[in-house]
Amino acid sequence: MNTNSEQHGPGDLTEATEEQQITLRGPAQLADALPYLMGYFPSDSVVMVALHGRRGRFGGRLRLGIPKSPQEWAPVAGQLADSLVTNSERRGDRPDGIVVFLCQDPQDGESGRQVMERLRTFAQRLRTACGALDVPVLEALCISGGRFWSYCCPDGRCCPSEGTGLALPGTSVMAAAAAYAGIQVRGTLREMEDRLTPRPGDPSLLRERVRAMDTVGGRVVPRILSASGRAEVAQETLDLAHVLIKRLSLAPAPRGSWAAADIADDELVSDEEAATVVIGLQDRETRDRAAEWMEGPEAAPALRLWRLLARRCAGPYDTYAAPPLTLAGWVAWSTGDEPEARAALGLALRTDREYTFAQLLHQACNEGLDPERLRTCLRRDRAARTGRPGAGVGRPDRNTARRRRVAASSRGGRGGRARTVREVRAAGRGGSGRPARGVRRGRPTGGPAAGAAGGRAAGVRPAGVRPAGVRGAQAATREGVRRRETPLRARRGARSGR
């Protein structure tokens, strides 16, 4: 987590960097600061932020979707409190306090105050769970319908029962500091996820895309499963992906909303082209080579392509979205966009909770590690394959370089250092030979807190495809590659978990 904060006394928090110090006073400024701490507006989420030291320096934070069933609130609260405290201790600094945010928009016919009252029990469970670990919750806020309420402040003069309106966007002290530092809020979490998931639309369009997957799969999968055809399919997939990246890079970027930009991108790639790349990426070695488009002028169009391909994985092919979602998360993380990286990797794990590359990247991103070590490995692989050092590798743009410097200085401000991917694995085992709590053999365990990354849709086998055909391509190619796992995994790729 790249933001540090300090507390000057009851209700006074200070955001500190090497260049400036920002004081946040009271629940109102805390509520206004949340989007800047996360990089987006959390929706339907519980967010917990650790505070350290006498002045309340901000430390680690975590986010999880609010469980729908009140029966899950008590066990989820215990797991979240334990996870935040344990991970903070692993970094060497036990929290001295915690701030809790419950963010949920009102449902039809519901007011923000009713949301606050409905979630009051959950807030109390979180406070009790943290207190059981001897870490007090110094503030617990509910944010709903453009207003906030405090569960901790009994003074109606500063925290009235009808709630307090949030500051207008861009008018708070945190907004001014973020603008000065070049930090942008990426909209809501739901908006970021919408860019990575199929849009509801014309049923005939969905049928055409499924038909394209059926056709391409029936032609390509038998070749993937053959000893001689697998390498050819991999090269054809990468060649086509390169053509599409080039096409996207040459297309003028449309102005307006994200939705308009994504629609314009969708029109540039046919259903058959998208299906060919999606099915080819189910091979892990092909996916790892595609991960080399990660920086410089290649990164932005590559991210647009991976988003586009994830949106095409609809209906019975929804589980095929794990590779493009993971690649989208990797490119976003590599270029310094951690909010989108977490959103993409979280969706990848929701699609396939056992997708190892997404697990590793998600943990590494959440641990605040530096992706440069993994980028170095990918550059080395590309140079070895092409015979030219640095072949095809662009230099990071100015914004990317600046984001890396900010992230590095923020990590340094905590007295820590950027750790390598190998150290992510060691951290995941808690320094012992056993997996860390909530992780079993490299996979998230079950339980309520794992629900955010759980479950895949059960889809129906596409018409005209044999059991060993397109629908079974993912499992078959995984089995065929398992004995000689991907180069990234062999190098202890990048792992992550919330």
C-alpha positions, 0 to 999 in steps of 0.5 A: 500500500503506497500511502502512509498516514500519521495520527496527531490525536483523536480524530487527526490523521496525517498523510505523510510522504518525503515531500509533504504532510497532509493532515486529515481531521475527523470522520468527514476528511477520512470519508473524503480520503477513501477513494484516494487511498484505494485509487477508486471508489469502493462499491459494495465493499468493506475496507479496513486500513491499519494505523501505526504509531502515536500519530496514526500512520496509514499502513496496510489495507484490505477490501472485500465485498460485503457478505450478503448473508448476515450469518457470514458477518461474524466469521468474515469479520474475524478473518478480516481482522486476523488477516490485516493484523497478521499481514501487518506483523509480517511486514514488521509493524503491528497496527496500533489501530484500525479504521473501517469503511462500509460502502454500499449504495441504497437498493430500490426504495432504501435510504442511506440511513437504512443501509447504515442501520442494516450494516450496524451489526456488521460494523460491530462484529468488525470492532469486536473482532479487532478488539479481540486481537487488542487492536482497537477500531478508532473509527468505523464509517458507513458511506452510502448515497453520497453521505456518511455516518460514524458508528463510533462518534456519539456526538450529534453535532459533528455526526448527526443522525441524518448523516453528513454529505460528502465533499464535492469531488475535487474540493477536499484537502486530499483531492488537492494533494492527490492532484499535486502528486498526479494521483487519479481516482479511476471511478468506481470498482463496478465501472472498472469491472464492467470494462473487463466483463461481457456486456449484456446486449443483443442475444444474436450477438452473443450467439455469433460470438459463441459460434465463433468460439465453437468454430475456431475451437473445433479447428484449433484444439486438436492441433494444440493437443498434438505434439507437432501442432502445439508450437505452431498454434502458439506462434499463430496466436502470438502473431495474431495478437501482435497484429491486433495490438498494432491495429489498436495502437494505430486507431485514434483514441476516442474521446468520452466515456470508457464505455465509448472507448471500449465499444470502439475497440470492440469494432476493430476486432472480429469475433473469429480473431478474438476467438483465435487468440482467446483459445490460444491463450489457454496454453500457459506457455503462450500466455507467458510469452504474451505477457512480454507486452508489458511496458513502453508503447506496447503496454497500452494497446496490449491492455486494451486487447486483453480487456477486449478479449475478456469481454468476449468470453461470455456464455459457456466460454466465461471460464476462458476469461482467466488468461486475458484477465490475468494478462490485463492485471499484469500489464496494469500492475507493470505500468503502475495502475494497481487499482485496475490490476487488483480489479482484473486479477480479482475477476480472474480468480473469481473466474478460476480460483485455482489459476496459479498465475493470477494468484501469484500476481494478486498477492504480489500486487497486494503486498506492494512488491516491485514488478521490475524483477519479473519484467527483467525475467521477461525481457531476458527471455525475449532477448534469448529467443530473438537473439537481440538484447532488449529486442522489442522492449520499449522504454517506459513512458514518463507517467509510468516512470513517475508512478514507479518512483512514487511507489518506491518512495512510499515503500521506503517511507515505511522503512521497507523495501521492494521485495522479489517474487521469491520473497512473495512466496516466502511471505506467503508461507509466513516464514515457516514451511507451512502455507500462510493462514487462508492459503492451502497449497497455493490456493485460497481456502474455502470459507466466507472470506474467500467468496470474493474470489470463488466459484466459476459459472457452470456453463453448457458445452457449446453445440457441435464440440466433442467432449475433448474439444473446445470446452475441454481445451483448458483442462487438456492443455493444462494437463499437457503442460503441467509437467513442464510448467510455464517459465513464469511459474518455474521462476516463482512467478508473481503471486497474490491474494487479498 
